[in-house]
Amino acid sequence: MTPETALTEIGRGLQMAMLLGAPPLIAVLVIGVVIGVVQAATQINEPTIGFVAKAIGLVATLALAGNFLLGKLVSFTIDLFHRIPQLIG
């Protein structure tokens, strides 16, 4: 395996990690900002409200996008396994 091939595969793995991590992280970020603004406007500083809202948002995001994310991960893994003979060639 050449260094260029290794860097290409590492890059593909990092792209997949960003693709899989982006939807839940963006959902939690948006919910956190909205809850923060509401808490600042109402002066209710209860950390439990933010935590519960983020947890519910994370579960909802994974329930909605989980099938797509899992399909992408399985496709990437199968493709990687099929390319192993060429990689170690």
C-alpha positions in Angstrom: 0.0 0.0 0.0 1.4 3.3 -1.0 1.2 6.4 1.1 -1.1 8.0 -1.5 -3.5 5.1 -1.2 -3.5 5.2 2.5 -4.2 8.9 2.6 -7.0 8.4 0.1 -8.6 5.8 2.3 -8.2 7.9 5.4 -9.8 10.8 3.6 -12.8 8.6 2.5 -13.1 7.4 6.1 -13.1 10.9 7.5 -15.7 12.0 4.9 -17.9 9.1 6.0 -17.5 10.0 9.6 -18.5 13.6 8.9 -21.5 12.5 6.8 -22.7 10.2 9.6 -22.1 12.7 12.4 -23.4 15.8 10.8 -27.2 15.3 11.1 -27.3 14.5 14.9 -24.7 17.2 15.7 -26.5 19.9 13.7 -29.9 18.9 15.3 -28.4 19.1 18.8 -26.7 22.4 18.0 -29.8 24.1 16.7 -31.9 22.8 19.6 -29.3 24.1 22.0 -29.2 27.5 20.5 -33.0 27.8 20.5 -33.3 26.6 24.1 -30.5 29.0 25.1 -32.2 32.0 23.5 -35.6 31.0 25.1 -33.9 30.6 28.5 -32.1 33.9 28.2 -35.3 35.7 27.2 -37.3 34.2 30.1 -34.4 34.1 32.6 -35.1 30.4 33.4 -31.7 28.8 33.9 -32.6 25.2 34.3 -30.0 22.9 32.7 -32.5 19.9 32.7 -34.7 21.6 30.1 -31.8 21.9 27.6 -30.6 18.4 28.2 -34.0 16.8 27.8 -34.8 18.8 24.7 -31.4 17.8 23.1 -31.9 14.2 24.0 -35.3 14.1 22.4 -34.0 15.9 19.4 -31.1 13.5 19.0 -33.4 10.5 19.3 -35.8 12.0 16.8 -33.0 12.8 14.3 -31.6 9.3 14.6 -35.1 7.8 14.1 -35.7 9.9 11.0 -32.2 9.7 9.4 -31.0 6.4 10.9 -32.0 4.3 7.9 -30.2 6.5 5.5 -27.1 6.8 7.7 -27.0 3.0 8.3 -27.4 2.4 4.5 -24.5 4.7 3.8 -22.3 3.0 6.4 -23.1 -0.5 5.2 -22.4 0.6 1.6 -19.1 2.1 2.5 -18.0 -1.0 4.5 -19.0 -3.4 1.7 -17.1 -1.2 -0.8 -14.1 -1.2 1.4 -14.1 -4.9 1.8 -14.4 -5.4 -1.9 -11.4 -3.1 -2.5 -9.1 -4.8 0.1 -7.4 -7.1 -2.5 -6.5 -4.0 -4.6 -5.3 -2.1 -1.6 -2.9 -4.7 -0.3 -2.1 -5.9 -3.8 
